[in-house]
Amino acid sequence: MHKLETKLIKLCKKGNQIAQMQVYDNYCQAMFTVACRYLKNEEDAKDAMQEGFLKAFINIDSYKPEATFGAWLKRIIINQCLDVLKKQKLEFSSDEVESLQIVEDNNWDFDSSITKQDILNAVEQLNEKHKIVVKLYLIEGYDHEEISKILEIPIKTSRTQLRRGKLKLKELLKTKYNEARY
C-alpha cells in the first residue's frame, strides 16, 4: 500500500471526513463498475456502492493491511450487491444440487476469435444463480470456499452452479462463434 493511502486509512480510522472523501473519490468509479457487474439497474448499483462505502467506513477498524484496501472494499461492495439480489428473492437452494459428477475443470479456453467483451456479454445471458457464481469465480477470482461463504451456500452448490454456468456459457459462445463464421 502506498504511504499516502496508508495515511488516508489511518485518518479514516480517526473519523476524518476529508480523508473519507478522498478515499471515496479514489475508489468510487472502480467500485461502481464492480456493483454494475451484479446489479443491472444503475441506481441500484449506485445505492449498493454507497451502502458499501458506509459499511466500510463504519467498520474500517476491522481493516487489516494484509490485503489491499481496494480488495477489502471490493468484497464489501460485492456483499452489498448480493444482499440486494437476495432481497429481490434470489435464493440458492441446496435441493437443486442433484447427484452429478462434478469435475473440477479449469479449462476456460475459448476460441481466439471470442473477445473478452463477448464472454462478458454471454455471462449476462446466464440465469441469475449461474451468473453470480461465474462472476465471482471468473471475474473476481474467488474460489469455491470463498463463494460458499459469500453466498451462504454449500461448496458443492457453488461447484454445481459454476459447472452449469460454464456449460451454458460455452454453448452461448459456440453459437456466437458459429454465427460469426457464416
Secondary structure, DSSP 8 states (H G I E B T S, - for coil): --HHHHHHHHHHHTT-HHHHHHHHHHHHHHHHHHHHHH-SSHHHHHHHHHHHHHHHHHTGGG--TTS-HHHHHHHHHHHHHHHHHHHTT----GGG--S------------TTS-HHHHHHHHHTS-HHHHHHHIIIIIS---HHHHHHHHT--HHHHHHHHHHHHHHHHHHHHHHHHHHH-
